[in-house]
Amino acid sequence: MAVRKDIDGSASVPEFYGKELRYKREAAGLTLKQLVAGSYYGVSYMSEIELGQRRMPEDLACHVDRVLKTDGFFERRCEDVRKAKKGAHAAYFAAIAELETRALTIEEWNPSLIPGLLQTKAYAQAVIHVTHPLDLPEEVEAKVSSRIERAKLFDNLRRPEYWVILHASLLSVPLLPPAEMAEQLERIAALAQRRRIVPQLLEWNAATRPFMTLQLKLMTFADAPDVVYTEGAYHGLPIDDPALVAQYQKAYDRLRAAALSPEASLAMIESAAEDYRNGKHPD
């Protein structure tokens, strides 16, 4: 029998929210399984919300309010929890950062930048300096730290399964000085050598024009619907409509089919890193 874990509602907004959720559920005489019945979510997902470890999606909050007859309470408080868990992330990205920690698989395509999960501190700083040039040093440091913290999910040897397609031009159009660019590419290579990621390169002449301005992140979960996330410099859009998610997945599969093999891609990344390390510019 699982040991019941106490919730300290004074610790944070998410814990307060979760403790109130458990109180209302138990007052209604419902189990977690009964509460999630009829939603897209699983028991473990709801349990983590009660423990303050996970954010309540708005559609699930509406479901809970209907089942518990709480007159919209949990839906109204969703925004408070979202703000409390945002940290240094942009408001539109906070929920996605949380979803990354729960994902079974993450697939990314980026034609213009190395994705945040793979960035070194120097690369992250360079991106933030360009996109937010008026940020104070402490604001930049907070954003960089949050980005590096996200990458700790690779410490788990089993999940998520991570696949990334990068445009090959990222190797030859450096964002950093040679030594720092070498370090960035070596990080990607090291993760691939540890079999924590599968990188592929899409060559410059591949038929990718319709996707050259669109970053894609696709995530699957054990206890929640699949999500697609697209992003621009100052906005992001999560998509969970099953028909649209399926369409984006097919588009990603076509990109993957057009890309170089993981083995050839890794060899190119390692070669470019060596060139930068030796002060040469990769072809």
Secondary structure as UniProt FT lines:
FT   TURN            9..10
FT   HELIX           13..27
FT   TURN            28..29
FT   HELIX           32..36
FT   TURN            37..38
FT   HELIX           43..50
FT   TURN            51..52
FT   HELIX           58..68
FT   TURN            71..72
FT   HELIX           73..86
FT   TURN            87..88
FT   TURN            91..93
FT   HELIX           94..102
FT   STRAND          105..110
FT   HELIX           116..118
FT   HELIX           121..131
FT   TURN            133..134
FT   HELIX           137..150
FT   HELIX           151..155
FT   STRAND          161..167
FT   HELIX           169..172
FT   HELIX           178..193
FT   TURN            194..195
FT   STRAND          197..202
FT   TURN            204..205
FT   HELIX           209..211
FT   TURN            212..213
FT   STRAND          215..220
FT   STRAND          227..231
FT   STRAND          236..239
FT   HELIX           242..258
FT   HELIX           262..277
FT   TURN            278..279
//
